[in-house]
Amino acid sequence: MRLGGKVAVVTGGGAGIGEGIVLCMAKEGADIAIPDIQEGNAEAVVKKVQALGRRALSMRCDVTRGAEVQAALDRIRQELGRIDILVNNAGAASAPGMPFTNNSEEDWDRAYAVNLKSVFLTCKAIAPYFIERKAGRIINIASIAGPLAALTMPPYSVAKGGVITFTRVIAKELAPHGVTVNAICPGVLWTAFWEGLAKYIADTNPAFTGMTPRQVFDKRVADLIPMKREQTPEDIGWAAVFLASEEARNVTGQALNVDGGSVMH
């Protein structure tokens, strides 16, 4: 129970990677709050957390709006008593590029708002509280699309690269206050996002003509990942548990790739 007695906030925790993080943290003893624009999804995950014997709370929240973010964090502190861990998981894929001129101004605005601006807003809202407490963990979910400069989704790739840089900036600023800030870069996971991307690849790349989205995904796993296996939401969840735990008290400003070896430094 590495997170016993802690309260974790996981934005966008109602599905996919976010759900994996929520359940892993709950299994390690954390109570959970899930601000999510898809409130129905969040409510379903809350029931799973409660079944594990932990307290849980969900609410609708658009993380691209500062007032909603602040209201959500205030409510969580009031109802659960405290916040120890903030996981900025909410995100959205961008429209496919390749070439990048396929993307519109609106594609870039949306990708930045959901994937990068939201991280700034939540961190800005929580920082004074963590500074006052002289403690806190912030974990930002980035992507290997950042360091790999993914041709298939330029706005998403650039926004996630920004998440990694922003993580390092605020890690330096908050370190004297006992607050750690790290990023996790997930690799290739079978999610609704990847299913859509795989369909786009099959429709536009002759090398994948006639393949189902899952076949495209499996081929990309084989081509991109040295370990030749896909990643799972639980893989990301256990990495988040480590970064939130006392075991990682001297780990800050890092971008941890959980990707089967796709990106190596």
C-alpha positions as CSV (number, residue, x, y, z in Angstrom):
1,M,0.0,0.0,0.0
2,R,2.5,2.6,-1.2
3,L,-0.1,5.3,-1.4
4,G,-2.1,4.6,1.7
5,G,-3.7,7.7,3.1
6,K,-3.1,9.7,0.0
7,V,-5.6,11.5,-2.3
8,A,-4.9,11.4,-6.0
9,V,-6.5,13.5,-8.7
10,V,-6.4,11.9,-12.2
11,T,-7.8,14.2,-14.9
12,G,-9.5,12.2,-17.7
13,G,-9.4,9.1,-15.5
14,G,-12.7,7.7,-16.9
15,A,-11.2,5.6,-19.6
16,G,-8.0,4.3,-21.3
17,I,-4.7,5.2,-19.7
18,G,-6.4,7.3,-17.1
19,E,-8.5,4.4,-15.9
20,G,-5.4,2.3,-15.6
21,I,-3.7,4.9,-13.5
22,V,-6.7,5.3,-11.3
23,L,-7.1,1.6,-10.6
24,C,-3.4,1.0,-9.9
25,M,-3.3,3.9,-7.5
26,A,-6.4,2.7,-5.8
27,K,-4.9,-0.8,-5.4
28,E,-2.0,0.9,-3.6
29,G,-4.3,2.6,-1.1
30,A,-5.0,6.0,-2.6
31,D,-8.4,7.7,-2.6
32,I,-9.2,9.0,-6.0
33,A,-10.9,12.0,-7.6
34,I,-11.6,12.0,-11.4
35,P,-12.3,15.3,-13.1
36,D,-13.4,14.3,-16.6
37,I,-15.3,15.9,-19.4
38,Q,-17.0,12.5,-19.9
39,E,-18.7,12.3,-16.5
40,G,-20.5,9.1,-17.2
41,N,-17.2,7.3,-17.8
42,A,-15.8,8.8,-14.6
43,E,-18.8,7.6,-12.6
44,A,-18.3,4.1,-13.8
45,V,-14.6,4.1,-12.8
46,V,-15.6,5.5,-9.4
47,K,-17.6,2.4,-8.7
48,K,-14.6,0.2,-9.5
49,V,-12.5,2.3,-7.1
50,Q,-15.1,2.0,-4.4
51,A,-15.2,-1.8,-4.9
52,L,-11.5,-1.8,-4.0
53,G,-12.4,-0.2,-0.6
54,R,-11.2,3.3,-1.5
55,R,-13.1,6.6,-1.4
56,A,-13.8,8.1,-4.9
57,L,-15.3,11.2,-6.4
58,S,-16.1,12.2,-10.0
59,M,-17.1,15.4,-11.6
60,R,-17.5,17.0,-15.0
61,C,-14.6,19.3,-15.7
62,D,-13.3,20.9,-18.9
63,V,-9.6,21.1,-18.1
64,T,-9.0,23.7,-20.8
65,R,-11.0,26.2,-18.7
66,G,-9.2,27.7,-15.7
67,A,-12.3,28.4,-13.6
68,E,-13.6,24.8,-14.0
69,V,-10.2,23.4,-13.0
70,Q,-10.0,25.6,-9.9
71,A,-13.6,24.7,-8.9
72,A,-12.9,21.0,-9.3
73,L,-9.7,21.1,-7.1
74,D,-11.5,23.2,-4.5
75,R,-14.4,20.6,-4.4
76,I,-11.9,17.7,-4.1
77,R,-10.1,19.3,-1.2
78,Q,-13.4,20.0,0.6
79,E,-14.9,16.5,0.1
80,L,-11.8,14.3,0.3
81,G,-9.9,16.5,2.7
82,R,-6.6,17.0,0.9
83,I,-4.8,16.5,-2.4
84,D,-1.4,14.7,-2.4
85,I,-1.0,13.7,-6.1
86,L,-2.0,15.3,-9.3
87,V,-1.9,13.3,-12.5
88,N,-2.5,15.3,-15.7
89,N,-3.8,12.6,-17.9
90,A,-6.6,14.3,-19.9
91,G,-5.6,14.6,-23.5
92,A,-6.9,14.2,-27.1
93,A,-5.4,13.1,-30.3
94,S,-5.0,15.6,-33.1
95,A,-6.2,15.2,-36.6
96,P,-3.7,13.3,-38.7
97,G,-1.0,15.2,-40.6
98,M,1.6,13.9,-43.0
99,P,2.2,16.3,-44.6
100,F,1.8,18.8,-41.7
101,T,0.0,21.2,-44.1
102,N,-3.0,18.9,-43.9
103,N,-3.6,20.3,-40.4
104,S,-5.7,23.3,-39.9
105,E,-5.3,26.2,-37.4
106,E,-8.2,24.7,-35.5
107,D,-6.4,21.3,-35.3
108,W,-3.4,23.1,-33.6
109,D,-5.6,25.2,-31.3
110,R,-7.5,22.1,-30.0
111,A,-4.4,20.0,-29.6
112,Y,-2.6,22.7,-27.6
113,A,-5.6,23.4,-25.5
114,V,-6.4,19.9,-24.4
115,N,-2.8,18.5,-24.2
116,L,-0.7,21.4,-23.1
117,K,-2.7,24.4,-21.9
118,S,-4.7,22.1,-19.5
119,V,-1.4,21.0,-17.9
120,F,-0.5,24.6,-17.2
121,L,-3.9,25.3,-15.8
122,T,-4.0,22.4,-13.4
123,C,-0.4,22.9,-12.3
124,K,-1.1,26.7,-11.7
125,A,-4.1,25.9,-9.6
126,I,-2.4,23.2,-7.4
127,A,1.0,24.8,-7.0
128,P,0.2,27.3,-4.2
129,Y,-1.4,24.5,-2.2
130,F,1.6,22.1,-2.6
131,I,4.0,25.0,-1.8
132,E,2.1,25.7,1.3
133,R,2.2,22.1,2.4
134,K,5.9,21.7,1.3
135,A,4.9,18.4,-0.4
136,G,3.2,17.1,-3.4
137,R,3.5,15.0,-6.5
138,I,2.7,16.1,-10.1
139,I,2.8,13.6,-12.9
140,N,2.1,14.7,-16.4
141,I,1.2,12.2,-19.1
142,A,3.1,13.1,-22.3
143,S,3.9,10.6,-25.1
144,I,6.7,9.2,-27.1
145,A,5.2,11.2,-29.9
146,G,7.0,14.1,-28.4
147,P,10.6,12.9,-28.6
148,L,9.9,10.9,-31.8
149,A,8.5,14.0,-33.7
150,A,5.7,11.9,-35.1
151,L,4.9,12.7,-38.7
152,T,1.4,11.2,-38.4
153,M,0.1,13.8,-35.9
154,P,2.2,17.0,-35.8
155,P,0.0,19.1,-33.4
156,Y,-0.3,16.3,-30.9
157,S,3.5,15.5,-31.1
158,V,4.5,19.1,-30.6
159,A,2.0,19.6,-27.7
160,K,3.3,16.5,-25.9
161,G,6.9,17.7,-26.5
162,G,5.8,20.9,-24.8
163,V,4.4,18.9,-21.8
164,I,7.9,17.4,-21.3
165,T,9.6,20.8,-21.4
166,F,7.0,22.3,-19.1
167,T,7.5,19.4,-16.7
168,R,11.2,20.3,-16.4
169,V,10.5,24.0,-16.0
170,I,8.2,23.6,-13.1
171,A,10.2,20.8,-11.6
172,K,13.0,23.3,-11.1
173,E,10.7,25.9,-9.7
174,L,9.0,23.6,-7.2
175,A,11.9,21.5,-6.1
176,P,12.9,23.8,-3.2
177,H,9.4,23.3,-1.8
178,G,9.6,19.5,-1.7
179,V,7.3,19.0,-4.7
180,T,8.3,16.6,-7.4
181,V,7.2,17.0,-11.1
182,N,7.7,14.2,-13.6
183,A,6.3,13.1,-17.0
184,I,5.5,9.7,-18.3
185,C,5.7,9.0,-22.0
186,P,3.5,6.1,-23.0
187,G,4.4,4.0,-26.0
188,V,1.9,2.3,-28.2
189,L,-1.4,1.2,-26.6
190,W,-4.6,-0.1,-28.2
191,T,-7.0,2.7,-27.4
192,A,-9.8,4.4,-29.3
193,F,-7.2,7.0,-30.4
194,W,-4.9,4.3,-31.9
195,E,-7.8,2.6,-33.6
196,G,-8.7,5.8,-35.4
197,L,-5.1,6.5,-36.3
198,A,-4.7,2.9,-37.6
199,K,-7.7,3.3,-39.8
200,Y,-6.2,6.5,-41.2
201,I,-2.9,4.8,-41.9
202,A,-4.7,1.9,-43.7
203,D,-6.7,4.4,-45.8
204,T,-3.7,6.6,-46.8
205,N,-0.6,4.4,-46.8
206,P,-0.3,1.8,-49.7
207,A,1.8,-0.5,-47.5
208,F,-1.2,-1.0,-45.2
209,T,-3.9,-1.3,-47.8
210,G,-6.6,-3.9,-47.0
211,M,-5.5,-4.3,-43.3
212,T,-7.8,-3.9,-40.4
213,P,-7.0,-1.2,-37.8
214,R,-5.9,-4.0,-35.4
215,Q,-3.6,-5.5,-38.0
216,V,-2.1,-2.0,-38.7
217,F,-1.6,-1.6,-35.0
218,D,0.1,-4.9,-34.6
219,K,2.4,-4.2,-37.5
220,R,3.4,-0.8,-36.0
221,V,4.1,-2.5,-32.7
222,A,6.4,-5.0,-34.4
223,D,8.1,-2.3,-36.4
224,L,8.5,0.3,-33.7
225,I,9.0,-1.5,-30.4
226,P,12.2,-3.5,-29.7
227,M,10.3,-5.7,-27.1
228,K,7.7,-6.5,-29.8
229,R,4.7,-6.1,-27.5
230,E,2.2,-3.4,-26.9
231,Q,1.9,-1.3,-23.8
232,T,-1.2,-1.3,-21.5
233,P,-2.9,1.3,-19.3
234,E,-1.7,-0.7,-16.3
235,D,1.9,-0.4,-17.5
236,I,1.5,3.4,-17.3
237,G,-0.5,3.1,-14.0
238,W,2.3,1.3,-12.2
239,A,4.9,3.8,-13.4
240,A,2.6,6.6,-12.0
241,V,2.4,4.7,-8.7
242,F,6.2,4.7,-8.4
243,L,6.5,8.4,-9.2
244,A,3.8,9.2,-6.7
245,S,5.4,7.0,-3.9
246,E,8.0,7.8,-1.3
247,E,10.4,5.6,-3.3
248,A,10.6,8.3,-5.9
249,R,11.1,11.2,-3.5
250,N,14.4,12.2,-5.2
251,V,13.1,11.8,-8.8
252,T,12.0,15.0,-10.4
253,G,12.1,16.7,-13.8
254,Q,12.2,13.3,-15.6
255,A,10.4,12.0,-18.6
256,L,10.0,8.3,-18.1
257,N,9.4,6.3,-21.3
258,V,7.1,3.3,-20.8
259,D,7.4,2.1,-24.4
260,G,9.1,-1.3,-24.7
261,G,12.3,0.5,-25.8
262,S,11.0,2.7,-28.5
263,V,12.9,5.7,-27.2
264,M,16.2,5.2,-25.6
265,H,18.5,7.9,-24.1
